[in-house]
Amino acid sequence: MGQSYLSDLTAIEGFKAASLVDANTGKALASFGSGIDIELASEGNTEVLNTKRRVVDLLELDDVIEDILISLGKEYHLIRPLVKQPSIFLYLVLDRKKSNLGLARHFLKTFEHSLEF
């Protein structure tokens, strides 16, 4: 799976960048897009995901994270752990003014089901 596969995500309105990230190492396995240092963002969002997972465990919620949304003034950042491969997550950056968050989340879920490991 390479960068061209992630280019399918450009169909999401407001798409800026995306990566598929190893949650154990913080390294982007594949990335596509521009306007952000995707390697640095992938590493930083690995910490966000893993911290939230620890909190879910500490609270004994007996649940899994479907996605994490970070809303900035100009962008949305979505972190979506893969159901079939929880050690890998999709990271998506959207232009807030041009995107529909509900549709983007639906598209990511559909895209995830098309991934093969």
Summary of the structure (lengths in Angstrom):
residues: 117
radius of gyration: 13.4
end to end distance: 8.9
largest distance: 39.1
contacts: 356
relative contact order: 0.22
helix: 38%
strand: 28%
